[in-house]
Amino acid sequence: MRTDFFEADEFTGSKGQHYATIDSDYRWEKGDEVWLNSEGGRFKLRITWVVVEVAGDGTVTRELLGLRL
């Protein structure tokens, strides 16, 4: 499943900067932590929100919002 990682605003929780896109069947949950390597360096992201979207054609995508630690 296509999975996008975004930074969550620490006060409002709204979606911010996009960090990465991967294809993964892992069952991500709130509280999971993941190390990401990006242009800004290596950092840990704690997942705060998981959004799953099912399109009319049956395509499933997921957005993970997290706080940068």
BELQUIFEN-V91297 format. One record per residue. N is the residue number from 1. RES is the residue in one small letter. NEAR is the number of other ideal C-beta (glycine too) atoms within 12 Angstrom. Layout:
n={N;N}
res={RES;RES}
near={NEAR;NEAR}
This chain:
n={1;2;3;4;5;6;7;8;9;10;11;12;13;14;15;16;17;18;19;20;21;22;23;24;25;26;27;28;29;30;31;32;33;34;35;36;37;38;39;40;41;42;43;44;45;46;47;48;49;50;51;52;53;54;55;56;57;58;59;60;61;62;63;64;65;66;67;68;69}
res={m;r;t;d;f;f;e;a;d;e;f;t;g;s;k;g;q;h;y;a;t;i;d;s;d;y;r;w;e;k;g;d;e;v;w;l;n;s;e;g;g;r;f;k;l;r;i;t;w;v;v;v;e;v;a;g;d;g;t;v;t;r;e;l;l;g;l;r;l}
near={23;19;31;27;39;30;31;29;17;15;8;12;17;16;20;22;21;20;31;25;18;20;13;19;11;15;14;28;17;18;15;23;20;27;18;29;15;20;11;13;11;14;22;19;32;25;31;30;28;25;24;19;17;12;11;7;8;9;12;18;21;28;30;39;32;39;26;27;17}
